[in-house]
Amino acid sequence: MKYFYLVWKNAWRKKIRTTLTILSVFIAFLLFSLLSAINYAFTGGVDLADAERLVVIEKISLINPLPISYMDRIAAIEGVQEVMHLSWFGGYYQEPRNQFPQFPTDPYPYFAMYPELDIPAEQLEAWSKNRTGAVVGKDLADQYGWKLGDRLPIIATIWTKADGSTNWEFDIEGIFSTSDPRGSTAYMLFRYDYFDEARAFGQGTVGWYTLRVRNGADPIQVAKAIDLQFANSAAETKTSTEAAFAQSFTKQFGNIALIVTLVLGAVFFTLLLVSGNTMSQSVRERIPELAVLKTLGFTDRSVLGIVLSESMLITFIGGALGLGIGWLIIKGLASQLAAFLPGFYLPASALITGVVLMIIAGVLAGIFPAAKAMRLSIVDALSRA
Amino acid sequence: MRVIRQILAVTWLNLRNLPQRMASSAVAVVGVAAVVLVFSAVLSMAKGFERTMVSAGSEDTAIVLRRGATSELNSGLSNEQMLIVSNAPGVMKDGDAPIISAELYVVVDVKKKSSNTDANVPFRGVQASAFDVRKGVKISEGRMFEPGKNEIIVGLSAQREFVGLDVDSTIKFGQTEWTVVGSFDADGSVSESELWTDIVVLQGAYRRGNSYQSVRVRLESPASLKVLQDTLDLDPRIDVEVQNERDYYAGQAEGLTRFIRIVGYPLTVLMAVGALFGALNSMYSSVSVRGKEIATLRALGFGPGTVLLSTMAESTLLALVGGLIGGVLAFLVFNGFQVSTLNGPSFSQVVFNFAVTGDLLIQGLQAALVIGIVGGFFPAMRAARLPVAAALREL
């Protein structure tokens, strides 16, 4: 630390070169944070999963419906505390590009299942009293500027009504939100009883069930018991933990993490060359000075430390700027991207990885020039000057 | 003419002592190469996906879906509606029989080879006429399924991508066991991601009665599309949307390609800015190393313009070399690389290959050129403005 002034002065002896190197590091870490957030949007759902929640889907495919009669049978299975169902509506608002998820469900069971969601009690009650009522997530309400009491028309792409129309209308009775920055609320919920009565086909079926296991019950055993219950029936089930379900769904998109890693690999490889080259140039120019330092009694190890610190300093300034500005951009964009890319968020684990990468890049870029400086023989170096 | 000869001479001089500045020049080259590599690789996903989707569509074929449906998956048509469509004007006939194919589109879980996790694989019920409304689809191994039997044929892409689809193997969906009796080739188009079986068998297995999800018809000509749509619009018994197959598939591809571009372009711009800093760094150091040399040239009578342009020529050349390396690398590593992803509208997997196309490579080289010119300009200005006397005195 006592050499900080020396390190600082050395770093800035060529202002343009140091500035450009810091900017390169900055861009690399900015890319790192943005790509980490994109990766998280695809894979982060797993973090939000609750270990005590199970998802029951039809065995052949998620798109096949399950009978509503399974509800009571699942509830009766040992170890099941509560159960609720969801269906996929697949509609849009005004024009096809305004697509967001809509789910028919039951008001109280839904919010009991997801305690991480907040909705004012009086709004939930109002929804439970209005058959054509709906509640929308705050992200969605903000995006389209909806407020309580608005009439919300949704065009169905799957579920035509019994009268042949594809136009469904709802009253916004509530707006729900979550305090978890990783969670997105860009979706809407409406009443299953209204949905089931009004649709033209598919009566008496739901998309899938979500259930909570009783405290102390083994989720894996409960899952097996459910699948056994419906084995050899017309609609067999596949029950998995919410995390496993989220993970297998994520994998359907392909290996996003691998793509991100490859891009970042190319970025950081280039970055190491840029800052490594800067450091070796800087040491080459300073050989006589380093020799003078050694003559004055600086040990080999202090010289090594001084050069290495300079490389670390450059990486840390650029890296911290990149992560910091990346974090600000992600925070600013998250709400605007909520419908397009829900869960665009920079997790703490990525920040930690970022700091580790800074240290690695700083050391790798500085170590060879620093070792060269350390091994410098005073006589040779001075005579070259 | 003399000016050009001077510039060429000085540029040549610069290039010949490039080896002395190898390290910093290499950094600039690698930086630009990385930009072009990442750009071509990421955008080649969008290209490959689009190509797979669009090559499936023909303007001579129309696809009829229930009005409001955004894909075959969420459409539904009754047997009566299918018959109305097949007898409508504009539909090409083979003798007396209209060339149409009524189909069912469902999704089954099959494991992906790469991750060994379940994926939504499209499972299509077809009649033999499916081969008549699609161009270039042919059995490549084994045989066609027999009507009424639990037999499937699988697309070549699906066979490569998913587990257990080799010819002669059996696969179980729920209670029903199916035998893979053949595979088919569809020129790498989206159809190749699918499994096909007899529609009657699939209707039974999925309890769909006598209903369909889409009707494809061969049109008499692309212009017949309008005739068909107008006729069906006037018929009160039916409420459908008619599009030509190419537009349909282009619409299905739009969301994902737009997503890749929205992510890909800013990513490339940021990387290019990073590479620009690298190029500037290397050119500034090139100018500073050659300070005396430049001053000597100026003293000998070479003009500041010559110095400026020759320095820029050096950086542009370095960037172009980087761009070429990146482009060639992208082509060798990624072109033809097969992946699959979940496509939103049909909620099922599409298997496609990365396509590093010529226009992507040209765009990449253009980016390299910009980096080279901008990265050379400021250092070149400094070189041109170098005070001759002061620089020479450093000798």
Boltz contact constraints between the chains, C-beta under 6 A:
constraints:
  - contact:
      token1: [A, 16]
      token2: [B, 284]
      max_distance: 6.0
  - contact:
      token1: [A, 17]
      token2: [B, 281]
      max_distance: 6.0
  - contact:
      token1: [A, 20]
      token2: [B, 277]
      max_distance: 6.0
  - contact:
      token1: [A, 20]
      token2: [B, 280]
      max_distance: 6.0
  - contact:
      token1: [A, 20]
      token2: [B, 281]
      max_distance: 6.0
  - contact:
      token1: [A, 23]
      token2: [B, 277]
      max_distance: 6.0
  - contact:
      token1: [A, 24]
      token2: [B, 274]
      max_distance: 6.0
  - contact:
      token1: [A, 24]
      token2: [B, 277]
      max_distance: 6.0
  - contact:
      token1: [A, 24]
      token2: [B, 278]
      max_distance: 6.0
  - contact:
      token1: [A, 27]
      token2: [B, 270]
      max_distance: 6.0
  - contact:
      token1: [A, 27]
      token2: [B, 273]
      max_distance: 6.0
  - contact:
      token1: [A, 27]
      token2: [B, 274]
      max_distance: 6.0
  - contact:
      token1: [A, 31]
      token2: [B, 270]
      max_distance: 6.0
  - contact:
      token1: [A, 59]
      token2: [B, 174]
      max_distance: 6.0
  - contact:
      token1: [A, 60]
      token2: [B, 108]
      max_distance: 6.0
  - contact:
      token1: [A, 60]
      token2: [B, 173]
      max_distance: 6.0
  - contact:
      token1: [A, 60]
      token2: [B, 174]
      max_distance: 6.0
  - contact:
      token1: [A, 61]
      token2: [B, 107]
      max_distance: 6.0
  - contact:
      token1: [A, 61]
      token2: [B, 108]
      max_distance: 6.0
  - contact:
      token1: [A, 61]
      token2: [B, 109]
      max_distance: 6.0
  - contact:
      token1: [A, 63]
      token2: [B, 107]
      max_distance: 6.0
  - contact:
      token1: [A, 157]
      token2: [B, 68]
      max_distance: 6.0
  - contact:
      token1: [A, 157]
      token2: [B, 69]
      max_distance: 6.0
  - contact:
      token1: [A, 157]
      token2: [B, 70]
      max_distance: 6.0
  - contact:
      token1: [A, 157]
      token2: [B, 74]
      max_distance: 6.0
  - contact:
      token1: [A, 158]
      token2: [B, 74]
      max_distance: 6.0
  - contact:
      token1: [A, 166]
      token2: [B, 68]
      max_distance: 6.0
  - contact:
      token1: [A, 236]
      token2: [B, 174]
      max_distance: 6.0
  - contact:
      token1: [A, 248]
      token2: [B, 117]
      max_distance: 6.0
  - contact:
      token1: [A, 248]
      token2: [B, 118]
      max_distance: 6.0
  - contact:
      token1: [A, 251]
      token2: [B, 115]
      max_distance: 6.0
  - contact:
      token1: [A, 251]
      token2: [B, 117]
      max_distance: 6.0
  - contact:
      token1: [A, 252]
      token2: [B, 119]
      max_distance: 6.0
  - contact:
      token1: [A, 252]
      token2: [B, 342]
      max_distance: 6.0
  - contact:
      token1: [A, 253]
      token2: [B, 341]
      max_distance: 6.0
  - contact:
      token1: [A, 253]
      token2: [B, 342]
      max_distance: 6.0
  - contact:
      token1: [A, 254]
      token2: [B, 339]
      max_distance: 6.0
  - contact:
      token1: [A, 254]
      token2: [B, 341]
      max_distance: 6.0
  - contact:
      token1: [A, 263]
      token2: [B, 38]
      max_distance: 6.0
  - contact:
      token1: [A, 266]
      token2: [B, 34]
      max_distance: 6.0
  - contact:
      token1: [A, 266]
      token2: [B, 38]
      max_distance: 6.0
  - contact:
      token1: [A, 270]
      token2: [B, 30]
      max_distance: 6.0
  - contact:
      token1: [A, 270]
      token2: [B, 31]
      max_distance: 6.0
  - contact:
      token1: [A, 270]
      token2: [B, 34]
      max_distance: 6.0
  - contact:
      token1: [A, 273]
      token2: [B, 27]
      max_distance: 6.0
  - contact:
      token1: [A, 273]
      token2: [B, 30]
      max_distance: 6.0
  - contact:
      token1: [A, 274]
      token2: [B, 27]
      max_distance: 6.0
  - contact:
      token1: [A, 274]
      token2: [B, 278]
      max_distance: 6.0
  - contact:
      token1: [A, 277]
      token2: [B, 23]
      max_distance: 6.0
  - contact:
      token1: [A, 277]
      token2: [B, 24]
      max_distance: 6.0
  - contact:
      token1: [A, 277]
      token2: [B, 27]
      max_distance: 6.0
